[in-house]
Amino acid sequence: MPDATGAAGMSGADESRITRDLAALVAEPSITGDEFAIQDMVADLLADIGLQVERLVVPLSEVEHDPSFPGTEVERTKLPIVAGRLVGARPGSTLMLCGHVDVVPPGDPATWTTPAFEPEIRDGAMYGRGTCDMKGGLVAAIEAVRLVARDDLAGQVVLLAVPSEEDGGSGALAAIRAGYTADACIITEPSNMEVVVAHGGAITFTLGVPGKAAHASMRREGVSALDNLSYLVEALEADEAARNASETRPEMQAIGLPYPTIIGQVSGGNWASTVMDHVDANGRYGVMLDQDCDAAGDDLRAAISRAAAEHEFLADHPPAVTTWGGRFDSSAIDPDHALPISLQAAAANVGAHVPKAIGAPYGADMRLFINQGKTPTVMYGPGDVKVGHAADENVPIGEVVECADVLARWIRDWLA
């Protein structure tokens, strides 16, 4: 268990080394599904520290039939996993620091001030795709393990780098099934240097909305599938409001909208002068803390079914609801658990910002370690998730340094 006592004082993270390592990782485009090259780089960094480097390449086929398989949204056949293990001189607890190496595509190059994979420092922050989500946090974790590598520790520290977080989390599930669990785990996702103790989840869905075709000049003879979709969107907005109003956990209430519903893609119609007879709408539906993805899907279908039953056309022509792609369950840990308490104490002991216990509205690998790996897990890392998938994504270098110092102290307090 951690020792929350100790003198204040920074552990000594090296800003220039952090900047160099982060720039190298950001310059490697590790878009989801293409993570082998960056895992080679991570393995080299861990080997340079002197850790026992463990590499796995797990065929997707080994986990895609797992009852807890979180789905994928890109084509792949293999999951490259890298771990570095620091073994102490005496038996003790196992602590894990975890991060994902994949990033989302950069989008339109014209929206970036500088090229997405050419990292640049501006006003104390590094800009580039993946700086915030989440190579900054991964580099902080690497630096933290480097700082404690020569300490007299009881137990062991595992630094785990996984692929495929952005499209579901199959990399983390494969690592868990391979035995990568711990007594406590910190995932260094961007959290504004607060500690995430609860997070919602999400499922992806498609609404197949019917209508009735007619010539444009006789549109009253038809039924617009687009108008029917608009009606269903209003029903989803009412459902969203009711679900969010029912949340009672303070960390989630503070978010304001912890379980959002959106329609992100719409397609339909086959002729400009024909009333639409079908529309497909793809969207995202929130998974609440007290449910899994299947239960959220039941909520979604019930909301659409209720609305359709009250509609003149849809009552006899019900919309189709399908779910697909990444499945992000929700998860939570008690804010009074030893893990967040010890992390807060470590921050205080090095004179850093003491993180508040907060909730997050997005899915993450945290839920796999809690729900499948039975590992107490929180998220704590540098950067603001609001810029995570945006053009000009960035992370403050000072926060990466601070995160490394806090993590090193956390390890020392727990394993000394």
Order of alpha helices (4+ residues) and beta strands (2+ residues): alpha-alpha-beta-beta-beta-beta-beta-alpha-beta-alpha-beta-beta-beta-alpha-alpha-beta-beta-alpha-beta-beta-alpha-beta-alpha-beta-beta-alpha
